[in-house]
Amino acid sequence: MEFASLAARRPIAGSEQDQLTPDGTDNPLWDVVRWMPATPYIGEEYELEPFIAATEFDISTAQRLSKLGAELSPLCKRYAWSIISPGDVAWMSNVLGGRMVVEIGAGSGYWAWQLEQAGIDVAAYDPNPVGENTYCTSGPSTTVLRDDASAVKHHQDRALLMVWPPFQGESARHALSSYEGDLLIYAGESYGGCTADDDFYELLAAEWDEIGTSPQHVTWWGIRCRLSAYQRRSRSTS
Ligand SMILES: C[S@@+](CC[C@H](N)C(=O)[O-])C[C@H]1O[C@@H](n2cnc3c(N)ncnc32)[C@H](O)[C@@H]1O
């Protein structure tokens, strides 16, 4: 009852354009997150960011959610490190325009599973299977093949997807420099944030143009995660 009145006073994460999981599909992480109190976020550059799902509005709400396991760390490990909303799936489907995807560092395969339910073919890879992967405790949600960023070389015709690559790890840079295709979809923080390393962002800035950002991406309180698409500059301008 208390939680309901709190939610009534603030928007919930799933209220933006009624983000509902389409019939016949499952998105259990979203089923939890979409009810959380949320707030629009004004980013560093004063652009309006999508809603942020929050667990830190007040101590009692945080404690109640924590008792349910409905907080950032357990949900990241159980499902995915970036929240994938129904709006994100629709946005990616539109950006891809029928193209297939190769995902590097797919973890438990949660994002790949979401895209597959939308009819998108995903070749998902991670060097650490669930059970040996300290980032992921559940799953896999779909087939995740065991390989690192070098798997990109088998799928140069696909769009490259990376979601929350390891902080200060080389894998995102390795994948991007091995990739010869022209479309990258990336979910993570920006330069200086908690995903990938500086080399990755420097390569991204040098060779790629951002062509869009998912307007219905939801992120955790304090986590500046964006879901964006990039096109290789040399091919877009030739
Ligand atoms: C923070 S988790 C994100 C997993 C998943 N993308 C998600 O959002 O739930 C980082 C992932 O990168 C993987 N990883 C670690 N080293 C890697 C490498 N060299 N190449 C590709 N993936 C790697 C880890 O095994 C882990 O699954």
The ligand as a Tripos MOL2 file, in Angstrom:
@<TRIPOS>MOLECULE
LIG
   27    29     1     0     0
SMALL
NO_CHARGES

@<TRIPOS>ATOM
      1 C1         29.4620   -6.7750  -17.1540 C.3       1 LIG1
      2 S1         29.3040   -8.2940  -17.9890 S.3       1 LIG1
      3 C2         28.0430   -7.9340  -19.2020 C.3       1 LIG1
      4 C3         27.4020   -9.1740  -19.7230 C.3       1 LIG1
      5 C4         26.1790   -8.9120  -20.6060 C.3       1 LIG1
      6 N1         26.5300   -8.1680  -21.7850 N.3       1 LIG1
      7 C5         25.0890   -8.2260  -19.8240 C.2       1 LIG1
      8 O1         24.7990   -7.0580  -20.0860 O.co2     1 LIG1
      9 O2         24.5470   -8.8670  -18.9110 O.co2     1 LIG1
     10 C6         30.7740   -8.3440  -19.0000 C.3       1 LIG1
     11 C7         30.9140   -9.6070  -19.8290 C.3       1 LIG1
     12 O3         32.0980   -9.5310  -20.6220 O.3       1 LIG1
     13 C8         32.6510  -10.8240  -20.6880 C.3       1 LIG1
     14 N2         34.0620  -10.7740  -21.0540 N.ar      1 LIG1
     15 C9         35.1360  -10.7600  -20.2190 C.ar      1 LIG1
     16 N3         36.2790  -10.7700  -20.9470 N.ar      1 LIG1
     17 C10        35.9220  -10.7980  -22.2490 C.ar      1 LIG1
     18 C11        36.6360  -10.8300  -23.4890 C.ar      1 LIG1
     19 N4         37.9700  -10.8390  -23.5110 N.pl3     1 LIG1
     20 N5         35.9400  -10.8600  -24.6510 N.ar      1 LIG1
     21 C12        34.5850  -10.8490  -24.6350 C.ar      1 LIG1
     22 N6         33.8600  -10.8330  -23.4910 N.ar      1 LIG1
     23 C13        34.4970  -10.7940  -22.3180 C.ar      1 LIG1
     24 C14        32.4010  -11.3920  -19.3180 C.3       1 LIG1
     25 O4         32.4990  -12.8000  -19.3070 O.3       1 LIG1
     26 C15        31.0060  -10.8700  -19.0210 C.3       1 LIG1
     27 O5         30.0290  -11.7980  -19.4260 O.3       1 LIG1
@<TRIPOS>BOND
     1     1     2 1
     2     2     3 1
     3     2    10 1
     4     3     4 1
     5     4     5 1
     6     5     6 1
     7     5     7 1
     8     7     8 2
     9     7     9 1
    10    10    11 1
    11    11    12 1
    12    11    26 1
    13    12    13 1
    14    13    14 1
    15    13    24 1
    16    14    15 ar
    17    14    23 ar
    18    15    16 ar
    19    16    17 ar
    20    17    18 ar
    21    17    23 ar
    22    18    19 1
    23    18    20 ar
    24    20    21 ar
    25    21    22 ar
    26    22    23 ar
    27    24    25 1
    28    24    26 1
    29    26    27 1
@<TRIPOS>SUBSTRUCTURE
     1 LIG1         1 GROUP 0 **** ****
